[in-house]
Structure formats: structure tokens, C-alpha cells
Amino acid sequence: MSIIWTIVIGFVAGVVAKFIMPGPNEPSGFILTTLLGIIGAFVATWLGQSIGWYGPDEGAGFIGATVGAIIVLFVYGMIVSRRRTTGVGR
């Protein structure tokens, strides 16, 4: 149940993170935004468990997942902007 809960929280956190951090280099598709939010929730859960904030069976809460999603969206935006300025993939 923990993985399903992390996915649900990540889905919502991805949508919220997109509204908090809009920009031209951010993903514009709903599916990509929510997938990055889910990845952010898993990153927040892993990081929180590594630091000791969460137990082995606990996942990141909504705020932690949102912060994780914002970090993942920020990194994604940096990668996309770098690819556009250097012309990689053309």
C-alpha cells in the first residue's frame, strides 16, 4: 500500500509543483508533469528514509512530495534548457 500511496501523493504533488513553478522549460504535458511528480515523491521518500525522517514503511507526506517534485521539475528544466541552447539532439 505504501507504493500506491506514494504514487497518488506524487500525482497530486506534480500538479501542484507545476502551478508553483511554471516556466518555458517546464513540461507542458499533463502526463509528463504528473510522472515527474511521482518521481519526485519517490525521491522525497527515499531521501527522507535515508536521512532518518521516515521509517522503513513510511512515505513522504504531501509537503515532502511537493518539494521533491519541485526539485525534479527544476532539474528537468535545466536539462531541457541546456539541450536547447547547445543544440544537442538536432
GICOR-V627487 format. One record per helix or strand of 3 or more residues. SS is the DSSP state (helix for helix, strand for strand). FROM is the first residue (numbers start at 0). TO is the last residue. If there is no record, write none. Layout:
SS | FROM | TO
SS | FROM | TO
This chain:
helix | 1 | 19
helix | 29 | 50
helix | 61 | 85
